[in-house]
């Protein structure tokens, strides 16, 4: 069965500093990996995805993520954090093409950017 | 281009009652997935509908059922409500086949409170 782990419940970063939100996955097959962000009382917004190709993928709002197959990780990064980046971040995995075609989410990491 | 729309946005029910939540997918999308997000948790996959049939199902009891209509919109029904059913219910749409880019597009959710 596929699964996603986000080992940190909360990450605190000072504004202007680089940030990293960690994600590891477990799948039996080739993964599609995603990051989503959720603001209070809102739905999830897509940030970026890895399907194939370059291990470093760039997404919305200056975020990027690095796919590491040997470590089965897909960490979210940003060179310089903004207070407006404070939100709940979810890593997700999908195995496709596959009969079990669904996206599974991690439990989330709350990112708190300190002014 | 309308995104994913859900209704109602908020509702309050009492234990034992039944509830129906509705979702219209993003234009051009034909697949609808439903997720339950309890407070402080990641979204949990309930089921997915495509071509008016349930294609995938998560670990949810039969009290949770759904339907997809010919126009691709969908309903989630929950019978015999329990206090533990209180959550944000998220609808997400996507597109199958060669045009599938992998990610889900989410609505803003329906906040269900069971008293």
Interface residues (C-beta under 8 A of the other chain):
Chain A: X32 X34 X36 X41 X42 X43 X44 X45 X46 X49 X51 X90 X94 X96 X100 X101 X102 X103 X104 X105 X106 X107 X108
Chain B: X4 X33 X35 X40 X41 X42 X43 X44 X45 X48 X55 X56 X58 X90 X92 X100 X101 X102 X103 X104 X105 X106 X107 X108 X109 X111
